[in-house]
Amino acid sequence: MTKLKIGALPDERPVKVSLELSASVHRDLVAYAAALARETGQPVSDPNKLIAPMLARFMATDRGFARRRRMTHSPDVSEG
């Protein structure tokens, strides 16, 4: 079986965000939750809780984003 990109859901203090998903994206999210439940043996009671780890994984693996983030967070060497 192919390993999914996200694992067990972290238990962190959430920040509330509202968004709308297309019906097809929501169906895929529900299907992903079912696949994750089968793989981990832990039920996913709310597929919406997958959105944050999916976004985090996406941003962590986006090389362009990482490059830009390093550029904006690196200290300016010209300042003394």
Secondary structure, 3 states (H helix, E strand, C coil): CCCCCCCCCCCCCCCCCCCCCCHHHHHHHHHHHHHHHHHHCCCCCCHHHHHHHHHHHHHHCCHHHHHHHHHHHCCCCCCC
